[in-house]
Amino acid sequence: MRMELRVCKHCFNGEHGNPQKTAVTQDMVACAKQVREYKDMIGLESLYIAMVEEGDTGGAEALPVIVASIEGSRVNLSDTQLVMEDGDGNMLVYPEPKDILEVLTRNLDQIDSQTRNEIMVELSEESTELVG
C-alpha cells in the first residue's frame, strides 16, 4: 500500500492567518512523518508528503488522484487530501482533515501496539476537538 498526504504549504506555515487550520495541518504532517518512519511495521510501501502551493494542480507527487468539487459554476481543486493506493491499484481518497487525522492516528495506534518506542504524536487542541 502507498499513501500520499497533500497539504497547503501556506496553511502549514501559518501564512493564511487561520491558527486552527495551521495547527491541524501541522498535526497531519507530524502524524504522517511518524507513520512514514515506522511504515514497514504496518506493511506500508511508502508515504509521501507533498506541500501544495496555489496554482499547483493538486500537488500529486506519487499518486495521480486529484479531488475536486463544484461550487456554483467553479471547479475547486482540493489542496488537502490523503490518498491511499492498495496493491491492486484501487484508490481511497480522504479530502476532509477530520478523516485524514483519523486514518493517520489509527495507523499510529497500530504501530504503537507493535513497538516499545514512543511514537505517538501529541495533537493540538484544535485537532483533538476535530477527531474527539
Contacts in CASP RR format, 6 or more apart in sequence:
PFRMAT RR
TARGET T0000
AUTHOR 0000-0000-0000
METHOD contacts of the structure
MODEL  1
MRMELRVCKHCFNGEHGNPQKTAVTQDMVACAKQVREYKDMIGLESLYIA
MVEEGDTGGAEALPVIVASIEGSRVNLSDTQLVMEDGDGNMLVYPEPKDI
LEVLTRNLDQIDSQTRNEIMVELSEESTELVG
1 43 0 8 1.000
1 44 0 8 1.000
1 45 0 8 1.000
1 84 0 8 1.000
1 85 0 8 1.000
1 86 0 8 1.000
1 87 0 8 1.000
2 44 0 8 1.000
2 45 0 8 1.000
2 46 0 8 1.000
2 47 0 8 1.000
2 48 0 8 1.000
2 62 0 8 1.000
2 63 0 8 1.000
2 84 0 8 1.000
2 85 0 8 1.000
3 32 0 8 1.000
3 35 0 8 1.000
3 44 0 8 1.000
3 46 0 8 1.000
3 47 0 8 1.000
3 48 0 8 1.000
3 63 0 8 1.000
3 82 0 8 1.000
3 83 0 8 1.000
3 84 0 8 1.000
3 85 0 8 1.000
4 47 0 8 1.000
4 48 0 8 1.000
4 49 0 8 1.000
4 50 0 8 1.000
4 60 0 8 1.000
4 61 0 8 1.000
4 62 0 8 1.000
4 63 0 8 1.000
4 82 0 8 1.000
4 83 0 8 1.000
5 28 0 8 1.000
5 29 0 8 1.000
5 32 0 8 1.000
5 47 0 8 1.000
5 48 0 8 1.000
5 49 0 8 1.000
5 50 0 8 1.000
5 81 0 8 1.000
5 82 0 8 1.000
5 100 0 8 1.000
5 104 0 8 1.000
6 50 0 8 1.000
6 52 0 8 1.000
6 58 0 8 1.000
6 59 0 8 1.000
6 60 0 8 1.000
6 61 0 8 1.000
6 79 0 8 1.000
6 80 0 8 1.000
6 81 0 8 1.000
6 82 0 8 1.000
6 83 0 8 1.000
7 25 0 8 1.000
7 28 0 8 1.000
7 29 0 8 1.000
7 49 0 8 1.000
7 50 0 8 1.000
7 51 0 8 1.000
7 52 0 8 1.000
7 79 0 8 1.000
7 80 0 8 1.000
8 16 0 8 1.000
8 25 0 8 1.000
8 51 0 8 1.000
8 52 0 8 1.000
8 53 0 8 1.000
8 79 0 8 1.000
8 80 0 8 1.000
9 51 0 8 1.000
9 52 0 8 1.000
9 53 0 8 1.000
10 16 0 8 1.000
10 53 0 8 1.000
10 54 0 8 1.000
11 18 0 8 1.000
11 21 0 8 1.000
11 22 0 8 1.000
11 25 0 8 1.000
11 79 0 8 1.000
11 80 0 8 1.000
12 22 0 8 1.000
12 25 0 8 1.000
12 26 0 8 1.000
12 29 0 8 1.000
12 51 0 8 1.000
13 22 0 8 1.000
14 22 0 8 1.000
16 22 0 8 1.000
19 126 0 8 1.000
20 126 0 8 1.000
23 124 0 8 1.000
23 125 0 8 1.000
23 126 0 8 1.000
23 127 0 8 1.000
24 97 0 8 1.000
24 101 0 8 1.000
24 124 0 8 1.000
24 126 0 8 1.000
24 127 0 8 1.000
24 130 0 8 1.000
25 80 0 8 1.000
25 97 0 8 1.000
26 124 0 8 1.000
27 101 0 8 1.000
27 121 0 8 1.000
27 123 0 8 1.000
27 124 0 8 1.000
27 126 0 8 1.000
27 127 0 8 1.000
28 80 0 8 1.000
28 82 0 8 1.000
28 97 0 8 1.000
28 100 0 8 1.000
28 101 0 8 1.000
28 104 0 8 1.000
28 127 0 8 1.000
29 49 0 8 1.000
30 121 0 8 1.000
31 101 0 8 1.000
31 104 0 8 1.000
31 105 0 8 1.000
31 107 0 8 1.000
31 108 0 8 1.000
31 121 0 8 1.000
31 123 0 8 1.000
32 47 0 8 1.000
32 49 0 8 1.000
32 104 0 8 1.000
33 49 0 8 1.000
34 108 0 8 1.000
34 111 0 8 1.000
34 119 0 8 1.000
34 120 0 8 1.000
34 121 0 8 1.000
35 42 0 8 1.000
35 44 0 8 1.000
35 47 0 8 1.000
35 104 0 8 1.000
35 107 0 8 1.000
35 108 0 8 1.000
35 111 0 8 1.000
36 46 0 8 1.000
36 47 0 8 1.000
36 49 0 8 1.000
37 119 0 8 1.000
38 111 0 8 1.000
38 115 0 8 1.000
38 117 0 8 1.000
38 119 0 8 1.000
39 45 0 8 1.000
39 46 0 8 1.000
39 47 0 8 1.000
41 110 0 8 1.000
41 111 0 8 1.000
41 114 0 8 1.000
41 115 0 8 1.000
42 107 0 8 1.000
42 110 0 8 1.000
42 111 0 8 1.000
42 114 0 8 1.000
44 107 0 8 1.000
46 62 0 8 1.000
48 61 0 8 1.000
48 62 0 8 1.000
48 63 0 8 1.000
50 59 0 8 1.000
50 60 0 8 1.000
50 61 0 8 1.000
52 58 0 8 1.000
52 59 0 8 1.000
52 79 0 8 1.000
52 80 0 8 1.000
56 79 0 8 1.000
57 66 0 8 1.000
57 77 0 8 1.000
58 66 0 8 1.000
58 77 0 8 1.000
58 78 0 8 1.000
58 79 0 8 1.000
59 66 0 8 1.000
59 79 0 8 1.000
60 66 0 8 1.000
60 83 0 8 1.000
63 83 0 8 1.000
63 85 0 8 1.000
63 91 0 8 1.000
65 81 0 8 1.000
65 83 0 8 1.000
65 91 0 8 1.000
65 93 0 8 1.000
66 77 0 8 1.000
66 78 0 8 1.000
67 77 0 8 1.000
67 78 0 8 1.000
67 81 0 8 1.000
67 93 0 8 1.000
67 95 0 8 1.000
68 75 0 8 1.000
68 76 0 8 1.000
68 77 0 8 1.000
68 78 0 8 1.000
69 75 0 8 1.000
69 76 0 8 1.000
69 78 0 8 1.000
70 76 0 8 1.000
78 95 0 8 1.000
80 95 0 8 1.000
80 97 0 8 1.000
80 100 0 8 1.000
81 93 0 8 1.000
81 94 0 8 1.000
81 95 0 8 1.000
81 100 0 8 1.000
82 93 0 8 1.000
82 94 0 8 1.000
82 99 0 8 1.000
82 100 0 8 1.000
82 103 0 8 1.000
82 104 0 8 1.000
83 91 0 8 1.000
83 92 0 8 1.000
83 93 0 8 1.000
83 94 0 8 1.000
84 91 0 8 1.000
84 92 0 8 1.000
84 93 0 8 1.000
84 94 0 8 1.000
84 103 0 8 1.000
85 91 0 8 1.000
85 92 0 8 1.000
86 92 0 8 1.000
94 100 0 8 1.000
94 103 0 8 1.000
97 130 0 8 1.000
98 130 0 8 1.000
98 131 0 8 1.000
101 123 0 8 1.000
101 127 0 8 1.000
101 130 0 8 1.000
101 131 0 8 1.000
102 131 0 8 1.000
105 121 0 8 1.000
105 123 0 8 1.000
105 131 0 8 1.000
108 119 0 8 1.000
108 120 0 8 1.000
108 121 0 8 1.000
111 119 0 8 1.000
112 119 0 8 1.000
112 120 0 8 1.000
123 131 0 8 1.000
END
